Every structure is written in C-alpha cells, then in structure tokens.
Amino acid sequence: MHFDARTQQALREAGLDTDAIAAASDRVAELVDEDADRLREFFAPAGPYHSDMETAHSTADRQEHASADVDLFTHGSDLRGYLSLDGWGVPVEGGRVLRTADDEAPALVELSLGATVHDRVRFARDPAEL
C-alpha cells in the first residue's frame, strides 16, 4: 500500500476499513498506470511537439521540438521516467493528460520535469492547444 501512515489513519477515521483502504490504494496505482499509458501514447508519433517550457536560449512563449520520446515507469502513486527532446533530456517526476481531442487521444499533457528544468511543462501537438 502506498498511502503513508497519516493518510491511512485519516481514511480509517473517515470510516474506511483496511480492505477499502487497500482497494483505494490499488485504484490509485491503476489510475497512475493509465496516465502513464496515455502519456506514452501522446509522445509515440513523430514530432513536432510544442511546449510552454522556458528555455535560456529563447524568448518565445512556445517552443517547438522536432522530436520527443518519453520513457516512464510507475510504482504506486509515483510516475517517473525520462523525457528526451531534440537530443537532450530531463527526468520526469509526474504527469497527466489535461485535454483530449474528439477522438479521445491526448491533445494537451503536462509533465513535471526535474533537474535542469524544475517546472511543470505543458506539451501539445498543435501549438494552438497551449
């Protein structure tokens, strides 16, 4: 179970028994796995990708990335991995789908990027989605 001791205590005080807490923990892990799959789906096709990432070498509000690839893993409520963009990369420390297209494919996603970026960055295939 990935809930910390305080969260487990609060859930017990709210009336959940051990089985219900375990079921909720399992459901959180399932939802994180689903998010990881959707993020992989978003980054699977060839670029370009667009982001609202602030970069030292650009004053533009939106960046265009010719290529992107994401390698993600999950454990409980954690979603982590590595994002490669145009020949450089950054650790991923979380992510989610913000908006889907009419066909339910991810249209706008957000990743929490680690060292060197330390920010939440939105990515879209269509720059108008940003």
N, C-alpha and C positions, 0 to 999 in steps of 0.2 A: 504494500500500500504506500502511495506516495504522499498522502496527507501528513503534515507534521503533527506532533503531539497536541499542540494548541488547537489546531483545526479539528482534529479528531474529537477533542474534548468539547468544542463548541457544537459540533454535529451531534454528539451524544446528548448534550444539554438541550438541543433543539428537537430531540425526540427520536433520532435515528439510532437503530441498534447496530451492532457490529456488522451484520450481514448487509444492511442498507448502506453503511459507510463503505464497505468493500465494493459493493456494486457501483456506487458513485465513483469511487476511485478507478474502477475498471472502465467506466464510461468516459471519464476524463482522458484516460490513455487512448481509448478508441477515437475520440474526437481529435486528439493531437495527431494520431496516425493518419486520419482522414485529411487534416490540414496539410501534413507533410506530402501526401499523395497529390493534393490539389496544387501545391506549390511546385512540385516536380513537373506536373502537367503543364503549368504555366511556362516554365523555363525549358521545356523539351524541344519546341520548334526552334529553327534557326532565327537569329535576330533580324532586325534590330529591336532593342529594348530601350525604353525611355525611363528615366528616373528623376526624382526631385533631390538627388544627392548633391550636397555641397562639395565642390572639389576646389583644391587650391589653384588649379590651372585654368579655371573657367569662372566667368561671372554670370553665366546663363542660369536661369531658373530651372531649366530642364536639361538633362544630359542625355545624349544618345550613345548607346553601347552597341557596337556592331555584333558582339557575341556575349552570351552569358550561359553559365552552367551552374547548377546547384547540386550539391551532394549533402543529403540530410539524413539524420538518424533521430530516433525518438527513444525516450525512456520515461515512462510515467507521464508527467505533465511537461517534461522538457523536450524541446525541439531545438536541435543544434546541427551544425554542419559547416559547410564552406561554400562561398559564392565566388565563382571566377568570372571576371568581367574584362574583356579585351586584354587578356594577358596578365592581369594582376588579380589578387583575390583577397578575401576578408572573411573572418569567421562569422557565422550566423548564430545568433543566440535566441531566436524566436521568430515567429512569422505567422501571418494569417492572410486569408483572402478577404479583401474589402468589398469587392463588387464583382458580379458575374455578368457575362454577356447574355443575350437572349437564348443562346444555346446552352447556357449554364456553365460554359467554360470560364475560368478565371480571367477577368479583364483588368483588374487592379489588385495588386498584392502589396503587402507591407512586410519587410524583413527588419528585424533588429540586428544591426550589424555591430560587430565587436571591434577589437583593437584596430586602430588607424582611422576608423570612421566614428564609432561610438554614437550611433544615432539610429532612429527608425527611418527607413527609406522606403518610399513607395515606387513601384515599378509597374509599367503598363506597356502593352504592345503598341497602342495608339496614344500619341502624346496628348491628345485631347482628353483622355481619361484622367490625366493628372490634374 
